[in-house]
Amino acid sequence: MYPFHWVPAAGQRHASLAEKPVGCAYPTGTQVETLCQQEVSADNSEVAWLWGTCAECNREARRLAGVEP
Ligand SMILES: [Zn+2]
């Protein structure tokens, strides 16, 4: 498993290193710090998972996963 989790928030799919609450996702309204250094409020609605991936989080996630861009 990778050390980060994807979290839809503020219109984009971000990634975060924040500890996940029990379950499979951050509940809507959870304040998380993203890999792109933003403090966002998670949105766990179904449509939120269809948002585009944050480019900066994607780049950082790939780096953490050891995958070269
Ligand atoms: Zn981001």
N, CA, C, O and the ligand as a Tripos MOL2 file, in Angstrom:
@<TRIPOS>MOLECULE
protein
  277   275    70     0     0
PROTEIN
NO_CHARGES

@<TRIPOS>ATOM
      1 N           0.8310   -1.2150    0.0000 N.3       1 MET1
      2 CA          0.0000    0.0000    0.0000 C.3       1 MET1
      3 C           0.8600    1.2570    0.0000 C.2       1 MET1
      4 O           1.9320    1.3060    0.6020 O.2       1 MET1
      5 N           0.3590    2.2590   -0.6870 N.am      2 TYR2
      6 CA          1.0370    3.5410   -0.7070 C.3       2 TYR2
      7 C           0.6730    4.3230    0.5550 C.2       2 TYR2
      8 O          -0.3730    4.0830    1.1580 O.2       2 TYR2
      9 N           1.5380    5.2560    0.9520 N.am      3 PRO3
     10 CA          1.3010    6.0050    2.1980 C.3       3 PRO3
     11 C           0.2590    7.1040    2.0520 C.2       3 PRO3
     12 O          -0.0780    7.7580    3.0390 O.2       3 PRO3
     13 N          -0.2560    7.3230    0.8590 N.am      4 PHE4
     14 CA         -1.2200    8.4170    0.6880 C.3       4 PHE4
     15 C          -2.5760    7.8690    0.2690 C.2       4 PHE4
     16 O          -2.6990    6.7090   -0.1240 O.2       4 PHE4
     17 N          -3.5820    8.7140    0.3590 N.am      5 HIS5
     18 CA         -4.9410    8.3380   -0.0320 C.3       5 HIS5
     19 C          -5.4980    9.4380   -0.9270 C.2       5 HIS5
     20 O          -5.1360   10.6070   -0.7980 O.2       5 HIS5
     21 N          -6.3740    9.0480   -1.8260 N.am      6 TRP6
     22 CA         -7.0180   10.0410   -2.6740 C.3       6 TRP6
     23 C          -8.2150   10.6090   -1.9520 C.2       6 TRP6
     24 O          -8.9700    9.8930   -1.2940 O.2       6 TRP6
     25 N          -8.3740   11.9110   -2.0890 N.am      7 VAL7
     26 CA         -9.4860   12.5740   -1.4150 C.3       7 VAL7
     27 C         -10.0810   13.6470   -2.3260 C.2       7 VAL7
     28 O          -9.4190   14.6380   -2.6350 O.2       7 VAL7
     29 N         -11.3210   13.4510   -2.7530 N.am      8 PRO8
     30 CA        -11.9690   14.4840   -3.5640 C.3       8 PRO8
     31 C         -12.3070   15.6760   -2.6720 C.2       8 PRO8
     32 O         -12.8900   15.5210   -1.5990 O.2       8 PRO8
     33 N         -11.9340   16.8560   -3.1320 N.am      9 ALA9
     34 CA        -12.2130   18.0720   -2.3740 C.3       9 ALA9
     35 C         -12.0510   19.2730   -3.2770 C.2       9 ALA9
     36 O         -11.1950   19.2850   -4.1620 O.2       9 ALA9
     37 N         -12.8690   20.2820   -3.0540 N.am     10 ALA10
     38 CA        -12.7490   21.5600   -3.7680 C.3      10 ALA10
     39 C         -12.6960   21.3750   -5.2840 C.2      10 ALA10
     40 O         -11.9630   22.0890   -5.9690 O.2      10 ALA10
     41 N         -13.4660   20.4250   -5.8110 N.am     11 GLY11
     42 CA        -13.5810   20.2840   -7.2590 C.3      11 GLY11
     43 C         -12.4920   19.4780   -7.9370 C.2      11 GLY11
     44 O         -12.4660   19.3670   -9.1630 O.2      11 GLY11
     45 N         -11.5830   18.9080   -7.1340 N.am     12 GLN12
     46 CA        -10.5230   18.0970   -7.7180 C.3      12 GLN12
     47 C         -10.2450   16.8920   -6.8460 C.2      12 GLN12
     48 O         -10.5690   16.8850   -5.6580 O.2      12 GLN12
     49 N          -9.6460   15.8760   -7.4370 N.am     13 ARG13
     50 CA         -9.2570   14.7100   -6.6700 C.3      13 ARG13
     51 C          -7.8220   14.9110   -6.1980 C.2      13 ARG13
     52 O          -6.8760   14.8370   -6.9830 O.2      13 ARG13
     53 N          -7.6830   15.1640   -4.9190 N.am     14 HIS14
     54 CA         -6.3670   15.3870   -4.3360 C.3      14 HIS14
     55 C          -5.8750   14.1220   -3.6640 C.2      14 HIS14
     56 O          -6.6200   13.1520   -3.5190 O.2      14 HIS14
     57 N          -4.6290   14.1350   -3.2580 N.am     15 ALA15
     58 CA         -4.0830   13.0360   -2.4770 C.3      15 ALA15
     59 C          -3.5830   13.5980   -1.1570 C.2      15 ALA15
     60 O          -3.1650   14.7540   -1.0840 O.2      15 ALA15
     61 N          -3.6290   12.7730   -0.1090 N.am     16 SER16
     62 CA         -3.2380   13.2360    1.2140 C.3      16 SER16
     63 C          -2.5250   12.1330    1.9810 C.2      16 SER16
     64 O          -2.7880   10.9450    1.7960 O.2      16 SER16
     65 N          -1.6220   12.5590    2.8410 N.am     17 LEU17
     66 CA         -0.9240   11.6130    3.7100 C.3      17 LEU17
     67 C          -1.6240   11.4940    5.0620 C.2      17 LEU17
     68 O          -1.1920   10.7400    5.9350 O.2      17 LEU17
     69 N          -2.7110   12.2490    5.2200 N.am     18 ALA18
     70 CA         -3.4070   12.2570    6.5040 C.3      18 ALA18
     71 C          -3.9430   10.8680    6.8440 C.2      18 ALA18
     72 O          -4.3540   10.1050    5.9690 O.2      18 ALA18
     73 N          -3.9250   10.5720    8.1180 N.am     19 GLU19
     74 CA         -4.4430    9.3020    8.6120 C.3      19 GLU19
     75 C          -5.9150    9.1980    8.2610 C.2      19 GLU19
     76 O          -6.6840   10.1350    8.4770 O.2      19 GLU19
     77 N          -6.3020    8.0530    7.7190 N.am     20 LYS20
     78 CA         -7.6930    7.8670    7.3400 C.3      20 LYS20
     79 C          -8.5200    7.3810    8.5060 C.2      20 LYS20
     80 O          -8.0800    6.5260    9.2750 O.2      20 LYS20
     81 N          -9.7230    7.9260    8.6420 N.am     21 PRO21
     82 CA        -10.6130    7.3770    9.6630 C.3      21 PRO21
     83 C         -11.0180    5.9590    9.2690 C.2      21 PRO21
     84 O         -10.8100    5.5470    8.1270 O.2      21 PRO21
     85 N         -11.5800    5.2290   10.1890 N.am     22 VAL22
     86 CA        -12.0030    3.8660    9.8960 C.3      22 VAL22
     87 C         -12.9770    3.8920    8.7240 C.2      22 VAL22
     88 O         -13.8360    4.7700    8.6400 O.2      22 VAL22
     89 N         -12.8390    2.9350    7.8280 N.am     23 GLY23
     90 CA        -13.6830    2.9200    6.6480 C.3      23 GLY23
     91 C         -12.8390    3.0450    5.4060 C.2      23 GLY23
     92 O         -11.6280    2.8300    5.4530 O.2      23 GLY23
     93 N         -13.4490    3.3850    4.3110 N.am     24 CYS24
     94 CA        -12.7160    3.3770    3.0510 C.3      24 CYS24
     95 C         -12.4480    4.7670    2.5080 C.2      24 CYS24
     96 O         -11.7470    4.9040    1.5050 O.2      24 CYS24
     97 N         -12.9820    5.7950    3.1340 N.am     25 ALA25
     98 CA        -12.7640    7.1380    2.5960 C.3      25 ALA25
     99 C         -12.8980    8.1640    3.7080 C.2      25 ALA25
    100 O         -13.4040    7.8700    4.7910 O.2      25 ALA25
    101 N         -12.4350    9.3740    3.4190 N.am     26 TYR26
    102 CA        -12.6340   10.4580    4.3750 C.3      26 TYR26
    103 C         -14.0890   10.8980    4.2900 C.2      26 TYR26
    104 O         -14.5710   11.2020    3.1990 O.2      26 TYR26
    105 N         -14.7920   10.9390    5.4020 N.am     27 PRO27
    106 CA        -16.1860   11.4070    5.3580 C.3      27 PRO27
    107 C         -16.2510   12.8540    4.8800 C.2      27 PRO27
    108 O         -15.3240   13.6340    5.0970 O.2      27 PRO27
    109 N         -17.3360   13.1920    4.2410 N.am     28 THR28
    110 CA        -17.5410   14.5650    3.7760 C.3      28 THR28
    111 C         -17.3670   15.5420    4.9300 C.2      28 THR28
    112 O         -17.9250   15.3540    6.0110 O.2      28 THR28
    113 N         -16.5940   16.5760    4.6870 N.am     29 GLY29
    114 CA        -16.3790   17.5830    5.7190 C.3      29 GLY29
    115 C         -15.0820   17.4010    6.4870 C.2      29 GLY29
    116 O         -14.6980   18.2700    7.2700 O.2      29 GLY29
    117 N         -14.3940   16.2670    6.2690 N.am     30 THR30
    118 CA        -13.1250   16.0370    6.9500 C.3      30 THR30
    119 C         -12.0710   17.0210    6.4460 C.2      30 THR30
    120 O         -11.8750   17.1540    5.2380 O.2      30 THR30
    121 N         -11.4030   17.7020    7.3520 N.am     31 GLN31
    122 CA        -10.3320   18.6140    6.9640 C.3      31 GLN31
    123 C          -9.0600   17.8110    6.7540 C.2      31 GLN31
    124 O          -8.5840   17.1410    7.6700 O.2      31 GLN31
    125 N          -8.5120   17.8780    5.5570 N.am     32 VAL32
    126 CA         -7.2810   17.1480    5.2820 C.3      32 VAL32
    127 C          -6.2680   18.0510    4.5980 C.2      32 VAL32
    128 O          -6.6310   18.9700    3.8640 O.2      32 VAL32
    129 N          -5.0050   17.7800    4.8470 N.am     33 GLU33
    130 CA         -3.9490   18.5070    4.1650 C.3      33 GLU33
    131 C          -3.5220   17.6650    2.9690 C.2      33 GLU33
    132 O          -3.1890   16.4890    3.1080 O.2      33 GLU33
    133 N          -3.5370   18.2770    1.8060 N.am     34 THR34
    134 CA         -3.2400   17.5390    0.5800 C.3      34 THR34
    135 C          -1.7550   17.5820    0.2460 C.2      34 THR34
    136 O          -0.9900   18.3460    0.8340 O.2      34 THR34
    137 N          -1.3690   16.7530   -0.7030 N.am     35 LEU35
    138 CA          0.0240   16.7290   -1.1470 C.3      35 LEU35
    139 C           0.4150   18.0230   -1.8440 C.2      35 LEU35
    140 O           1.5990   18.3330   -1.9720 O.2      35 LEU35
    141 N          -0.5860   18.7810   -2.2960 N.am     36 CYS36
    142 CA         -0.2730   20.0690   -2.9300 C.3      36 CYS36
    143 C          -0.3570   21.2070   -1.9160 C.2      36 CYS36
    144 O          -0.5270   22.3710   -2.2790 O.2      36 CYS36
    145 N          -0.2340   20.8450   -0.6280 N.am     37 GLN37
    146 CA         -0.1110   21.8310    0.4490 C.3      37 GLN37
    147 C          -1.3570   22.6730    0.6450 C.2      37 GLN37
    148 O          -1.2680   23.8560    0.9740 O.2      37 GLN37
    149 N          -2.5150   22.0690    0.4440 N.am     38 GLN38
    150 CA         -3.7470   22.8020    0.6820 C.3      38 GLN38
    151 C          -4.4930   22.1610    1.8400 C.2      38 GLN38
    152 O          -4.4090   20.9540    2.0650 O.2      38 GLN38
    153 N          -5.2130   22.9840    2.5600 N.am     39 GLU39
    154 CA         -6.0940   22.5000    3.6130 C.3      39 GLU39
    155 C          -7.4790   22.4740    3.0030 C.2      39 GLU39
    156 O          -8.0480   23.5300    2.7250 O.2      39 GLU39
    157 N          -8.0400   21.2840    2.7860 N.am     40 VAL40
    158 CA         -9.3210   21.1910    2.0980 C.3      40 VAL40
    159 C         -10.3220   20.4000    2.9260 C.2      40 VAL40
    160 O          -9.9650   19.7020    3.8750 O.2      40 VAL40
    161 N         -11.5790   20.5310    2.5410 N.am     41 SER41
    162 CA        -12.6560   19.8040    3.1830 C.3      41 SER41
    163 C         -13.0790   18.6710    2.2440 C.2      41 SER41
    164 O         -13.5380   18.9210    1.1290 O.2      41 SER41
    165 N         -12.9220   17.4430    2.6960 N.am     42 ALA42
    166 CA        -13.2140   16.2770    1.8510 C.3      42 ALA42
    167 C         -14.6760   16.2440    1.4280 C.2      42 ALA42
    168 O         -15.5670   16.6410    2.1790 O.2      42 ALA42
    169 N         -14.9030   15.7620    0.2120 N.am     43 ASP43
    170 CA        -16.2550   15.5800   -0.2950 C.3      43 ASP43
    171 C         -16.3880   14.1320   -0.7390 C.2      43 ASP43
    172 O         -15.8250   13.7220   -1.7540 O.2      43 ASP43
    173 N         -17.1330   13.3760    0.0300 N.am     44 ASN44
    174 CA        -17.2410   11.9390   -0.2300 C.3      44 ASN44
    175 C         -18.4880   11.5930   -1.0480 C.2      44 ASN44
    176 O         -18.9260   10.4430   -1.0600 O.2      44 ASN44
    177 N         -19.0530   12.5830   -1.7240 N.am     45 SER45
    178 CA        -20.2260   12.3050   -2.5470 C.3      45 SER45
    179 C         -19.7980   11.5150   -3.7800 C.2      45 SER45
    180 O         -18.6260   11.5210   -4.1570 O.2      45 SER45
    181 N         -20.7620   10.8350   -4.4050 N.am     46 GLU46
    182 CA        -20.4220    9.9520   -5.5120 C.3      46 GLU46
    183 C         -19.8290   10.7140   -6.6950 C.2      46 GLU46
    184 O         -18.8790   10.2620   -7.3330 O.2      46 GLU46
    185 N         -20.4150   11.8830   -6.9730 N.am     47 VAL47
    186 CA        -19.9570   12.6480   -8.1340 C.3      47 VAL47
    187 C         -18.5520   13.2020   -7.9160 C.2      47 VAL47
    188 O         -17.8260   13.4530   -8.8780 O.2      47 VAL47
    189 N         -18.1740   13.3880   -6.6730 N.am     48 ALA48
    190 CA        -16.8620   13.9500   -6.3770 C.3      48 ALA48
    191 C         -15.7340   13.0640   -6.9010 C.2      48 ALA48
    192 O         -14.6650   13.5560   -7.2630 O.2      48 ALA48
    193 N         -15.9810   11.7470   -6.9380 N.am     49 TRP49
    194 CA        -14.9380   10.8320   -7.4030 C.3      49 TRP49
    195 C         -14.7300   10.9270   -8.9070 C.2      49 TRP49
    196 O         -13.7860   10.3460   -9.4440 O.2      49 TRP49
    197 N         -15.6010   11.6510   -9.5830 N.am     50 LEU50
    198 CA        -15.4630   11.8080  -11.0320 C.3      50 LEU50
    199 C         -14.6960   13.0750  -11.3930 C.2      50 LEU50
    200 O         -14.4270   13.3270  -12.5670 O.2      50 LEU50
    201 N         -14.3500   13.8600  -10.4030 N.am     51 TRP51
    202 CA        -13.5910   15.0810  -10.6500 C.3      51 TRP51
    203 C         -12.2000   14.7460  -11.1710 C.2      51 TRP51
    204 O         -11.6920   13.6430  -10.9740 O.2      51 TRP51
    205 N         -11.6100   15.7060  -11.8270 N.am     52 GLY52
    206 CA        -10.2700   15.5090  -12.3690 C.3      52 GLY52
    207 C          -9.2260   15.4500  -11.2630 C.2      52 GLY52
    208 O          -9.4200   15.9910  -10.1740 O.2      52 GLY52
    209 N          -8.1160   14.7850  -11.5620 N.am     53 THR53
    210 CA         -7.0410   14.6530  -10.5930 C.3      53 THR53
    211 C          -6.2200   15.9340  -10.5270 C.2      53 THR53
    212 O          -5.8650   16.5120  -11.5550 O.2      53 THR53
    213 N          -5.9290   16.3610   -9.3300 N.am     54 CYS54
    214 CA         -5.0660   17.5230   -9.1260 C.3      54 CYS54
    215 C          -3.6690   17.1900   -9.6600 C.2      54 CYS54
    216 O          -3.0560   16.2090   -9.2400 O.2      54 CYS54
    217 N          -3.1820   18.0010  -10.5720 N.am     55 ALA55
    218 CA         -1.9080   17.7080  -11.2320 C.3      55 ALA55
    219 C          -0.7480   17.6650  -10.2360 C.2      55 ALA55
    220 O           0.1490   16.8290  -10.3450 O.2      55 ALA55
    221 N          -0.7810   18.5590   -9.2840 N.am     56 GLU56
    222 CA          0.3200   18.6240   -8.3240 C.3      56 GLU56
    223 C           0.3160   17.4140   -7.3850 C.2      56 GLU56
    224 O           1.3640   16.8500   -7.0700 O.2      56 GLU56
    225 N          -0.8830   17.0300   -6.9470 N.am     57 CYS57
    226 CA         -0.9950   15.8420   -6.0980 C.3      57 CYS57
    227 C          -0.5880   14.5960   -6.8740 C.2      57 CYS57
    228 O           0.0740   13.7090   -6.3360 O.2      57 CYS57
    229 N          -0.9830   14.5360   -8.1280 N.am     58 ASN58
    230 CA         -0.6480   13.3940   -8.9560 C.3      58 ASN58
    231 C           0.8710   13.2450   -9.0790 C.2      58 ASN58
    232 O           1.4180   12.1460   -8.9780 O.2      58 ASN58
    233 N           1.5280   14.3730   -9.2970 N.am     59 ARG59
    234 CA          2.9800   14.3610   -9.4460 C.3      59 ARG59
    235 C           3.6440   13.9160   -8.1450 C.2      59 ARG59
    236 O           4.5780   13.1140   -8.1580 O.2      59 ARG59
    237 N           3.1560   14.4430   -7.0280 N.am     60 GLU60
    238 CA          3.7320   14.0970   -5.7340 C.3      60 GLU60
    239 C           3.4350   12.6380   -5.3810 C.2      60 GLU60
    240 O           4.2750   11.9460   -4.8040 O.2      60 GLU60
    241 N           2.2340   12.1810   -5.7330 N.am     61 ALA61
    242 CA          1.8500   10.7970   -5.4530 C.3      61 ALA61
    243 C           2.7340    9.8280   -6.2250 C.2      61 ALA61
    244 O           3.1410    8.7920   -5.7000 O.2      61 ALA61
    245 N           3.0230   10.1660   -7.4510 N.am     62 ARG62
    246 CA          3.8900    9.3140   -8.2710 C.3      62 ARG62
    247 C           5.2940    9.2620   -7.6880 C.2      62 ARG62
    248 O           5.9610    8.2280   -7.7190 O.2      62 ARG62
    249 N           5.7250   10.3940   -7.1590 N.am     63 ARG63
    250 CA          7.0560   10.4450   -6.5580 C.3      63 ARG63
    251 C           7.0840    9.5500   -5.3130 C.2      63 ARG63
    252 O           8.0300    8.7890   -5.1070 O.2      63 ARG63
    253 N           6.0420    9.6500   -4.4940 N.am     64 LEU64
    254 CA          5.9680    8.8470   -3.2700 C.3      64 LEU64
    255 C           5.8600    7.3600   -3.6030 C.2      64 LEU64
    256 O           6.3670    6.5140   -2.8670 O.2      64 LEU64
    257 N           5.2020    7.0520   -4.7090 N.am     65 ALA65
    258 CA          5.0250    5.6600   -5.1000 C.3      65 ALA65
    259 C           6.2640    5.1060   -5.7980 C.2      65 ALA65
    260 O           6.3410    3.9140   -6.0970 O.2      65 ALA65
    261 N           7.2190    5.9760   -6.0510 N.am     66 GLY66
    262 CA          8.4420    5.5320   -6.6890 C.3      66 GLY66
    263 C           8.3000    5.3530   -8.1890 C.2      66 GLY66
    264 O           9.0920    4.6520   -8.8190 O.2      66 GLY66
    265 N           7.2820    5.9930   -8.7570 N.am     67 VAL67
    266 CA          7.0760    5.9180  -10.1970 C.3      67 VAL67
    267 C           7.5530    7.2210  -10.8240 C.2      67 VAL67
    268 O           7.0850    8.2980  -10.4560 O.2      67 VAL67
    269 N           8.4490    7.1290  -11.7380 N.am     68 GLU68
    270 CA          8.9330    8.3410  -12.3860 C.3      68 GLU68
    271 C           7.8640    8.9010  -13.3170 C.2      68 GLU68
    272 O           7.1750    8.1380  -13.9940 O.2      68 GLU68
    273 N           7.7190   10.2100  -13.3600 N.am     69 PRO69
    274 CA          6.7100   10.7970  -14.2370 C.3      69 PRO69
    275 C           7.0330   10.5700  -15.7140 C.2      69 PRO69
    276 O           6.2790   11.0030  -16.5850 O.2      69 PRO69
    277 ZN         -3.9180   18.5930   -4.8910 Zn       70 ZN70
@<TRIPOS>BOND
     1     1     2 1
     2     2     3 1
     3     3     4 2
     4     3     5 am
     5     5     6 1
     6     6     7 1
     7     7     8 2
     8     7     9 am
     9     9    10 1
    10    10    11 1
    11    11    12 2
    12    11    13 am
    13    13    14 1
    14    14    15 1
    15    15    16 2
    16    15    17 am
    17    17    18 1
    18    18    19 1
    19    19    20 2
    20    19    21 am
    21    21    22 1
    22    22    23 1
    23    23    24 2
    24    23    25 am
    25    25    26 1
    26    26    27 1
    27    27    28 2
    28    27    29 am
    29    29    30 1
    30    30    31 1
    31    31    32 2
    32    31    33 am
    33    33    34 1
    34    34    35 1
    35    35    36 2
    36    35    37 am
    37    37    38 1
    38    38    39 1
    39    39    40 2
    40    39    41 am
    41    41    42 1
    42    42    43 1
    43    43    44 2
    44    43    45 am
    45    45    46 1
    46    46    47 1
    47    47    48 2
    48    47    49 am
    49    49    50 1
    50    50    51 1
    51    51    52 2
    52    51    53 am
    53    53    54 1
    54    54    55 1
    55    55    56 2
    56    55    57 am
    57    57    58 1
    58    58    59 1
    59    59    60 2
    60    59    61 am
    61    61    62 1
    62    62    63 1
    63    63    64 2
    64    63    65 am
    65    65    66 1
    66    66    67 1
    67    67    68 2
    68    67    69 am
    69    69    70 1
    70    70    71 1
    71    71    72 2
    72    71    73 am
    73    73    74 1
    74    74    75 1
    75    75    76 2
    76    75    77 am
    77    77    78 1
    78    78    79 1
    79    79    80 2
    80    79    81 am
    81    81    82 1
    82    82    83 1
    83    83    84 2
    84    83    85 am
    85    85    86 1
    86    86    87 1
    87    87    88 2
    88    87    89 am
    89    89    90 1
    90    90    91 1
    91    91    92 2
    92    91    93 am
    93    93    94 1
    94    94    95 1
    95    95    96 2
    96    95    97 am
    97    97    98 1
    98    98    99 1
    99    99   100 2
   100    99   101 am
   101   101   102 1
   102   102   103 1
   103   103   104 2
   104   103   105 am
   105   105   106 1
   106   106   107 1
   107   107   108 2
   108   107   109 am
   109   109   110 1
   110   110   111 1
   111   111   112 2
   112   111   113 am
   113   113   114 1
   114   114   115 1
   115   115   116 2
   116   115   117 am
   117   117   118 1
   118   118   119 1
   119   119   120 2
   120   119   121 am
   121   121   122 1
   122   122   123 1
   123   123   124 2
   124   123   125 am
   125   125   126 1
   126   126   127 1
   127   127   128 2
   128   127   129 am
   129   129   130 1
   130   130   131 1
   131   131   132 2
   132   131   133 am
   133   133   134 1
   134   134   135 1
   135   135   136 2
   136   135   137 am
   137   137   138 1
   138   138   139 1
   139   139   140 2
   140   139   141 am
   141   141   142 1
   142   142   143 1
   143   143   144 2
   144   143   145 am
   145   145   146 1
   146   146   147 1
   147   147   148 2
   148   147   149 am
   149   149   150 1
   150   150   151 1
   151   151   152 2
   152   151   153 am
   153   153   154 1
   154   154   155 1
   155   155   156 2
   156   155   157 am
   157   157   158 1
   158   158   159 1
   159   159   160 2
   160   159   161 am
   161   161   162 1
   162   162   163 1
   163   163   164 2
   164   163   165 am
   165   165   166 1
   166   166   167 1
   167   167   168 2
   168   167   169 am
   169   169   170 1
   170   170   171 1
   171   171   172 2
   172   171   173 am
   173   173   174 1
   174   174   175 1
   175   175   176 2
   176   175   177 am
   177   177   178 1
   178   178   179 1
   179   179   180 2
   180   179   181 am
   181   181   182 1
   182   182   183 1
   183   183   184 2
   184   183   185 am
   185   185   186 1
   186   186   187 1
   187   187   188 2
   188   187   189 am
   189   189   190 1
   190   190   191 1
   191   191   192 2
   192   191   193 am
   193   193   194 1
   194   194   195 1
   195   195   196 2
   196   195   197 am
   197   197   198 1
   198   198   199 1
   199   199   200 2
   200   199   201 am
   201   201   202 1
   202   202   203 1
   203   203   204 2
   204   203   205 am
   205   205   206 1
   206   206   207 1
   207   207   208 2
   208   207   209 am
   209   209   210 1
   210   210   211 1
   211   211   212 2
   212   211   213 am
   213   213   214 1
   214   214   215 1
   215   215   216 2
   216   215   217 am
   217   217   218 1
   218   218   219 1
   219   219   220 2
   220   219   221 am
   221   221   222 1
   222   222   223 1
   223   223   224 2
   224   223   225 am
   225   225   226 1
   226   226   227 1
   227   227   228 2
   228   227   229 am
   229   229   230 1
   230   230   231 1
   231   231   232 2
   232   231   233 am
   233   233   234 1
   234   234   235 1
   235   235   236 2
   236   235   237 am
   237   237   238 1
   238   238   239 1
   239   239   240 2
   240   239   241 am
   241   241   242 1
   242   242   243 1
   243   243   244 2
   244   243   245 am
   245   245   246 1
   246   246   247 1
   247   247   248 2
   248   247   249 am
   249   249   250 1
   250   250   251 1
   251   251   252 2
   252   251   253 am
   253   253   254 1
   254   254   255 1
   255   255   256 2
   256   255   257 am
   257   257   258 1
   258   258   259 1
   259   259   260 2
   260   259   261 am
   261   261   262 1
   262   262   263 1
   263   263   264 2
   264   263   265 am
   265   265   266 1
   266   266   267 1
   267   267   268 2
   268   267   269 am
   269   269   270 1
   270   270   271 1
   271   271   272 2
   272   271   273 am
   273   273   274 1
   274   274   275 1
   275   275   276 2
@<TRIPOS>SUBSTRUCTURE
     1 MET1         2 RESIDUE 1 A MET
     2 TYR2         6 RESIDUE 1 A TYR
     3 PRO3        10 RESIDUE 1 A PRO
     4 PHE4        14 RESIDUE 1 A PHE
     5 HIS5        18 RESIDUE 1 A HIS
     6 TRP6        22 RESIDUE 1 A TRP
     7 VAL7        26 RESIDUE 1 A VAL
     8 PRO8        30 RESIDUE 1 A PRO
     9 ALA9        34 RESIDUE 1 A ALA
    10 ALA10       38 RESIDUE 1 A ALA
    11 GLY11       42 RESIDUE 1 A GLY
    12 GLN12       46 RESIDUE 1 A GLN
    13 ARG13       50 RESIDUE 1 A ARG
    14 HIS14       54 RESIDUE 1 A HIS
    15 ALA15       58 RESIDUE 1 A ALA
    16 SER16       62 RESIDUE 1 A SER
    17 LEU17       66 RESIDUE 1 A LEU
    18 ALA18       70 RESIDUE 1 A ALA
    19 GLU19       74 RESIDUE 1 A GLU
    20 LYS20       78 RESIDUE 1 A LYS
    21 PRO21       82 RESIDUE 1 A PRO
    22 VAL22       86 RESIDUE 1 A VAL
    23 GLY23       90 RESIDUE 1 A GLY
    24 CYS24       94 RESIDUE 1 A CYS
    25 ALA25       98 RESIDUE 1 A ALA
    26 TYR26      102 RESIDUE 1 A TYR
    27 PRO27      106 RESIDUE 1 A PRO
    28 THR28      110 RESIDUE 1 A THR
    29 GLY29      114 RESIDUE 1 A GLY
    30 THR30      118 RESIDUE 1 A THR
    31 GLN31      122 RESIDUE 1 A GLN
    32 VAL32      126 RESIDUE 1 A VAL
    33 GLU33      130 RESIDUE 1 A GLU
    34 THR34      134 RESIDUE 1 A THR
    35 LEU35      138 RESIDUE 1 A LEU
    36 CYS36      142 RESIDUE 1 A CYS
    37 GLN37      146 RESIDUE 1 A GLN
    38 GLN38      150 RESIDUE 1 A GLN
    39 GLU39      154 RESIDUE 1 A GLU
    40 VAL40      158 RESIDUE 1 A VAL
    41 SER41      162 RESIDUE 1 A SER
    42 ALA42      166 RESIDUE 1 A ALA
    43 ASP43      170 RESIDUE 1 A ASP
    44 ASN44      174 RESIDUE 1 A ASN
    45 SER45      178 RESIDUE 1 A SER
    46 GLU46      182 RESIDUE 1 A GLU
    47 VAL47      186 RESIDUE 1 A VAL
    48 ALA48      190 RESIDUE 1 A ALA
    49 TRP49      194 RESIDUE 1 A TRP
    50 LEU50      198 RESIDUE 1 A LEU
    51 TRP51      202 RESIDUE 1 A TRP
    52 GLY52      206 RESIDUE 1 A GLY
    53 THR53      210 RESIDUE 1 A THR
    54 CYS54      214 RESIDUE 1 A CYS
    55 ALA55      218 RESIDUE 1 A ALA
    56 GLU56      222 RESIDUE 1 A GLU
    57 CYS57      226 RESIDUE 1 A CYS
    58 ASN58      230 RESIDUE 1 A ASN
    59 ARG59      234 RESIDUE 1 A ARG
    60 GLU60      238 RESIDUE 1 A GLU
    61 ALA61      242 RESIDUE 1 A ALA
    62 ARG62      246 RESIDUE 1 A ARG
    63 ARG63      250 RESIDUE 1 A ARG
    64 LEU64      254 RESIDUE 1 A LEU
    65 ALA65      258 RESIDUE 1 A ALA
    66 GLY66      262 RESIDUE 1 A GLY
    67 VAL67      266 RESIDUE 1 A VAL
    68 GLU68      270 RESIDUE 1 A GLU
    69 PRO69      274 RESIDUE 1 A PRO
    70 ZN70       277 GROUP 0 **** ****
